[in-house]
Amino acid sequence: LKSSNDILTVQSIAPYLRGKAADFFLDVRKTVTSTNTIAKELAAGGACEGTVIIATEQTEGRGRMGRSFYSPASGLYMSIILRPKLNLEDSLLITTGAAVAVAKAIENLTGRDVQIKWVNDLFMDGKKICGILTEASLNVENGGLEYAVLGIGINVCTKDFPENIKDIAGSIFTEKPKDEPITSILAANVLNNLADTLDNLTDKTYLEEYKKRSFLLGKDINVIKGSNTFTAKAIDIDDRARLIVKYPDSSTEALTSGEVSIRLSNQQDSKND
């Protein structure tokens, strides 16, 4: 096969893996319902840490809060089974660590800056190019995680987005380079970075990289809790990856989940998807 075909296979990814990432077990498929759904089923059945489901299309892609995730056959979708020694309170470290790992992989490939919107979205040139969804099973006996499934969806070269997201979604390429298997290289670079980052999550050394790429800090935002919306300012991200916000009455809160949107002068909001 010519490399310009950019056909994603285990064999096309493996040559670019390095270090601990070379020990991952790759399961590459063309089309799936959802890589996270498949990975969760495998994890519940005892699949080992480092099992990776990869696809170029999802028919039932899922985002946070039960939303659908547009996943056409022009992207890269992967889910990694993890069995981390973390408690539920520290599970945010998985998503934020992954965000830095993916951002670095995209920047290395494109030479362009990537920004992070707490907690799980990556943006390039003001458009969302990647979403991350971490789902976990709790061990009720010790309060730790039985397993976690880290899902990553990247818009590699999507051109026609649905009407409802076309103004906020973008891709890392307008056209794929013709002389190299770019999707395979991207997949390997993401896995290489993840192997390094996830192995050192509790060191939290990556958090400065996360904060440096954040475009929420210092901004006026809306904090959305159920049917209620509260105005606040994003002032910091702490060592547990929680977003620290300050409300008009000067009280502060450390957010571990939920939805936030940037408050724009024209009253339109830039929301998570």
C-alpha positions in Angstrom: 0.0 0.0 0.0 1.2 3.5 -0.8 1.7 5.6 2.3 -0.4 8.3 0.6 -3.4 6.1 1.1 -3.2 6.8 4.8 -4.9 3.5 5.7 -5.0 3.0 9.4 -3.8 -0.5 10.5 -1.8 -2.0 13.4 1.1 -2.3 10.9 0.9 1.3 9.9 1.0 2.6 13.4 3.5 0.2 15.0 6.7 1.5 13.3 6.2 5.0 14.9 5.6 3.7 18.5 8.4 4.1 21.0 9.2 3.2 24.6 6.3 1.9 26.7 3.8 2.7 24.0 5.2 -0.2 22.0 3.7 -2.5 24.6 0.2 -1.4 24.0 -2.2 -3.9 22.5 -3.7 -2.3 19.4 -7.1 -3.3 18.0 -7.7 -1.2 14.8 -11.1 -1.2 13.1 -12.5 0.8 10.3 -15.9 1.6 11.7 -17.3 1.1 15.2 -20.3 2.2 17.2 -18.1 3.8 19.8 -14.6 3.0 20.8 -15.4 3.8 24.4 -18.4 1.4 24.4 -16.2 -1.4 23.1 -13.4 -0.6 25.5 -15.7 -0.5 28.5 -17.1 -4.0 27.6 -13.5 -5.3 27.2 -12.4 -3.7 30.5 -15.4 -5.2 32.4 -14.4 -8.5 31.0 -10.9 -8.3 32.3 -8.9 -6.9 29.4 -5.5 -5.7 30.4 -4.3 -2.2 30.8 -2.9 -0.8 27.6 -5.6 -2.3 25.3 -6.4 0.3 22.7 -9.4 0.4 20.4 -8.8 2.6 17.3 -11.1 3.5 14.5 -11.5 6.0 11.7 -15.3 6.3 12.1 -17.9 6.0 14.8 -21.6 5.6 14.2 -22.6 6.3 17.8 -19.8 8.5 19.1 -20.4 9.9 22.6 -19.3 13.1 24.3 -19.7 14.4 27.9 -23.1 14.6 29.6 -24.7 12.1 27.2 -24.2 14.2 24.1 -23.4 12.7 20.7 -19.9 13.2 19.2 -19.8 13.7 15.5 -17.4 11.0 14.2 -17.2 10.8 10.4 -14.7 8.7 8.5 -12.2 11.5 8.4 -11.1 11.4 12.0 -9.1 9.4 14.6 -11.0 7.9 17.4 -9.3 5.8 20.1 -10.0 4.5 23.6 -7.4 3.2 26.0 -8.1 0.8 28.9 -6.4 1.9 32.1 -6.2 0.4 35.6 -4.8 3.4 37.5 -4.0 3.5 41.2 -6.2 6.5 41.7 -9.2 7.4 43.8 -12.3 8.9 42.3 -11.3 12.4 43.5 -8.1 12.3 41.4 -9.7 10.9 38.2 -9.6 14.4 36.6 -5.9 13.9 36.3 -6.5 11.3 33.6 -8.5 13.7 31.4 -6.2 16.7 31.9 -3.0 14.6 31.5 -4.4 13.2 28.2 -5.3 16.7 27.0 -1.7 17.8 27.3 -0.4 14.6 25.6 -2.8 15.0 22.7 -2.0 18.7 22.4 1.7 18.1 22.2 1.2 15.4 19.5 -0.9 17.7 17.3 1.5 20.6 17.8 4.4 18.4 16.8 2.7 17.2 13.7 1.3 20.6 12.5 3.6 23.2 14.0 0.5 25.1 15.2 -0.5 26.0 18.8 -3.3 24.0 20.6 -5.3 25.5 23.4 -7.2 23.6 26.1 -10.7 24.4 27.4 -11.2 22.9 30.8 -11.7 20.2 31.1 -11.7 18.1 28.0 -11.7 20.1 24.8 -8.8 21.0 22.5 -9.0 24.0 20.2 -6.9 25.3 17.3 -7.5 28.7 15.7 -10.6 29.1 17.8 -12.2 25.9 16.6 -12.7 22.7 18.6 -10.6 19.9 17.1 -10.6 17.2 19.8 -12.8 16.0 22.6 -11.8 13.7 25.4 -14.1 11.5 27.4 -13.0 9.5 30.5 -15.3 6.9 31.9 -14.5 4.8 35.0 -15.8 2.0 37.1 -15.4 2.4 40.9 -14.2 -0.3 43.2 -16.6 0.1 46.1 -14.4 -1.8 48.5 -11.4 0.5 48.5 -12.9 3.6 46.8 -10.4 3.4 44.0 -10.9 2.9 40.3 -11.5 -0.6 39.0 -10.7 0.6 35.6 -10.9 3.8 33.4 -11.5 4.1 29.7 -9.9 7.2 28.1 -11.6 8.1 24.9 -10.1 10.6 22.4 -11.7 11.9 19.2 -9.7 14.1 16.9 -11.0 15.8 13.7 -8.1 15.1 11.4 -9.5 16.3 8.1 -13.2 16.8 8.4 -14.6 19.3 6.0 -18.4 19.3 6.2 -19.7 19.6 9.7 -23.4 19.5 10.6 -25.2 22.8 10.7 -25.4 22.9 14.5 -21.6 22.6 15.1 -20.1 24.0 11.9 -19.2 27.4 13.5 -17.4 25.9 16.5 -15.8 22.7 15.1 -12.6 22.5 13.0 -9.9 20.1 11.8 -6.2 19.9 12.3 -5.7 19.7 8.5 -7.7 21.1 5.6 -6.0 18.5 3.3 -4.0 15.5 4.4 -0.3 15.5 3.4 0.0 13.1 0.4 3.5 11.8 1.1 3.1 10.2 4.6 0.5 8.1 6.6 -0.4 11.1 8.7 -3.3 9.5 10.7 -1.0 6.6 11.7 1.7 9.0 12.7 -0.7 11.0 14.7 -2.1 7.9 16.5 1.4 6.8 17.4 2.4 10.2 18.6 -0.6 10.4 20.8 0.1 7.0 22.3 3.7 7.8 22.8 2.9 10.9 24.8 0.1 9.1 26.7 2.5 6.4 27.8 4.8 9.0 29.2 2.1 11.2 30.8 -0.1 8.5 32.3 2.9 6.7 33.8 3.6 9.9 35.9 0.1 11.3 36.6 0.6 11.5 40.4 3.7 13.6 39.8 1.4 16.3 38.3 4.3 17.8 36.4 2.2 18.1 33.3 -0.3 20.5 35.1 1.9 23.6 34.3 1.7 22.6 30.6 -2.1 22.3 31.0 -2.4 25.7 32.6 -0.2 27.3 30.0 -2.5 26.1 27.2 -5.7 27.0 29.0 -7.7 29.8 27.5 -10.3 30.0 30.3 -8.0 31.4 33.0 -8.6 35.1 33.6 -11.8 35.0 31.6 -15.3 35.8 32.7 -17.3 32.6 32.4 -20.7 31.1 33.1 -20.8 28.1 35.4 -23.8 25.9 34.4 -25.2 23.6 37.1 -28.3 21.8 35.9 -30.9 24.5 35.0 -29.0 27.2 36.8 -26.2 29.5 35.4 -23.8 31.5 37.6 -21.4 34.2 36.5 -17.8 33.8 37.7 -14.2 34.3 36.7 -11.8 31.4 36.1 -8.8 32.2 38.2 -6.7 29.0 38.5 -6.4 25.3 38.0 -5.3 23.5 41.2 -3.0 20.5 41.7 -6.0 18.1 41.4 -6.9 19.7 38.0 -10.0 21.4 39.4 -11.0 24.7 37.9 -11.0 27.4 40.6 -13.6 30.1 40.0 -14.4 33.3 41.8 -18.0 34.5 42.0 -19.2 38.2 42.2 -19.5 38.0 46.0 -15.8 37.1 46.2 -16.4 33.5 47.2 -14.5 30.8 45.4 -15.2 27.2 44.3 -13.2 24.3 43.0 -15.1 22.7 40.2 -14.5 19.0 39.5 -17.2 18.6 36.8 -19.9 20.4 35.1 -20.1 22.8 32.2 -18.6 26.2 31.7 -18.9 28.8 28.9 -17.0 31.9 28.1 -19.0 35.1 28.5 -18.7 37.1 25.4 -19.5 40.8 25.0 -22.4 40.1 22.6 -23.9 37.7 25.1 -23.2 34.6 23.0 -21.4 31.8 24.7 -18.6 29.5 23.7 -19.8 26.2 25.2 -18.3 22.7 25.8 -19.7 20.0 23.5 
